[in-house]
Amino acid sequence: MEPPAPLKDYPRFGREPLDHAHAPYAIVLLLQRIEVPEWAPTLLAWLGRYDGLEEHLHHEDDPACCTRDVLMQHAMQCPAAASAAPLSPEQKHARIELVVQDLLQLSFVRAAAYWGQLMGERTTWHPLAQPWMSFLEIVPSTEERGDRDEGLHVWTRESADAAQLKATRALLMSGSPLHQQVHPHGRRYDGRPPR
C-alpha cells in the first residue's frame, strides 16, 4: 500500500520529508549520524550516476530513496555520537563496508538499459562509465525518431553482474577514511602496509 499522495496545495506544494527530492539532504544528515560524513562525496557521486533512472523504475526502487532507507537502518543501529568516543579510521571503514554490502543488494543496482532495436543494433548503458542522464542524451525525441523501430528499454536483472558489483564496491570503498590514508606508494602515512 502506497502512502497517500502529498497535498499539492499551500504550504507544502507536494513536498514531503521522505520524498525523492529530499533524499540527498537526508543522506548527508544520516552519514553524519553514523559518523562517516567524509564519505558523502563518494556516495553521492556514485548515486548521481543513477539520477533520473527513478522515472523508469518502480516507485519502491528509487535509487535515492533506497539509499536513504539503508542509511536510516544503519543509523538506528548506531549509538548516539555524543555518548560514544569518536570512531577510528578502521571503525569507519568497517561501518562503510557494512553499508556498502547493503547498498549492493538494492534492486536498482541490477538495473540495465539500452537504446536501440529490440532485436538489432543497440547502445548499452554502463552506470559506472556513464551517468544515466548522459546516457539519455543519445535518445532522440519522439519527433526525431519518427517511425524508426528503436526504443529505450529498461529492466531489472534477476542477478547482478559480478564484475559491475566488484567495481561498484571498489568505487564506494575508495571513499573510506582508511583507504584515503593509503599513500600513493602503497603504504599508509603511519608507515604500516595497507590491509
Backbone hydrogen bonds, N-H to C=O, Kabsch-Sander energy under -0.5 kcal/mol:
donor,donor_aa,acceptor,acceptor_aa,energy
12,R,9,D,-0.6
13,F,9,D,-2.6
14,G,7,L,-2.4
15,R,12,R,-1.6
19,D,16,E,-1.8
22,H,19,D,-0.6
23,A,19,D,-0.9
23,A,20,H,-0.8
25,Y,22,H,-0.6
26,A,22,H,-2.0
27,I,23,A,-2.7
28,V,24,P,-2.0
29,L,25,Y,-2.0
30,L,26,A,-2.7
31,L,27,I,-2.3
32,Q,28,V,-1.6
33,R,29,L,-2.0
34,I,30,L,-2.1
35,E,32,Q,-1.3
36,V,31,L,-2.9
39,W,36,V,-1.8
40,A,37,P,-1.6
43,L,39,W,-2.5
44,L,40,A,-3.0
45,A,41,P,-1.9
46,W,42,T,-2.1
47,L,43,L,-2.7
48,G,44,L,-2.2
49,R,45,A,-0.6
49,R,46,W,-1.3
50,Y,47,L,-1.9
51,D,48,G,-1.0
53,L,50,Y,-2.3
55,E,52,G,-1.3
56,H,53,L,-2.6
57,L,54,E,-0.9
61,D,58,H,-2.2
62,D,59,H,-1.3
66,C,62,D,-2.9
67,T,63,P,-2.3
68,R,64,A,-2.2
69,D,65,C,-2.4
70,V,66,C,-2.0
71,L,67,T,-2.1
72,M,68,R,-2.3
73,Q,69,D,-2.1
74,H,70,V,-1.9
75,A,71,L,-2.6
76,M,72,M,-2.1
77,Q,73,Q,-0.7
77,Q,74,H,-0.7
78,C,74,H,-0.7
78,C,75,A,-0.7
83,S,80,A,-1.1
84,A,80,A,-0.6
84,A,81,A,-0.8
92,K,88,S,-2.6
93,H,89,P,-2.4
94,A,90,E,-2.3
95,R,91,Q,-2.3
96,I,92,K,-2.8
97,E,93,H,-2.5
98,L,94,A,-1.8
99,V,95,R,-1.9
100,V,96,I,-2.9
101,Q,97,E,-2.2
102,D,98,L,-1.6
103,L,99,V,-2.7
104,L,100,V,-2.4
105,Q,102,D,-1.1
106,L,103,L,-1.6
109,V,106,L,-1.1
110,R,107,S,-1.6
111,A,108,F,-1.4
112,A,155,W,-3.0
114,Y,153,H,-2.0
115,W,123,T,-2.6
116,G,151,G,-2.3
117,Q,121,E,-2.2
120,G,117,Q,-0.9
123,T,115,W,-3.1
124,T,122,R,-0.5
125,W,113,A,-2.6
129,A,126,H,-1.6
130,Q,126,H,-2.3
132,W,49,R,-3.0
135,F,131,P,-2.3
136,L,132,W,-2.2
137,E,133,M,-0.5
137,E,134,S,-1.0
138,I,135,F,-1.7
139,V,136,L,-1.3
145,R,141,S,-2.2
146,G,142,T,-1.6
148,R,145,R,-1.7
150,E,148,R,-1.8
151,G,116,G,-2.0
153,H,114,Y,-2.9
153,H,151,G,-0.6
154,V,152,L,-0.5
155,W,112,A,-2.4
157,R,110,R,-2.3
157,R,155,W,-0.5
165,L,161,D,-2.5
166,K,162,A,-2.3
167,A,163,A,-2.3
168,T,164,Q,-2.7
169,R,165,L,-2.8
170,A,166,K,-2.3
171,L,167,A,-2.3
172,L,168,T,-2.8
173,M,169,R,-2.7
174,S,170,A,-1.2
175,G,172,L,-1.2
176,S,173,M,-1.9
178,L,89,P,-0.5
180,Q,176,S,-2.4
181,Q,177,P,-1.0
182,V,179,H,-1.4
183,H,187,R,-2.8
186,G,183,H,-2.7
188,R,192,R,-2.3
189,Y,181,Q,-1.3
191,G,188,R,-2.2
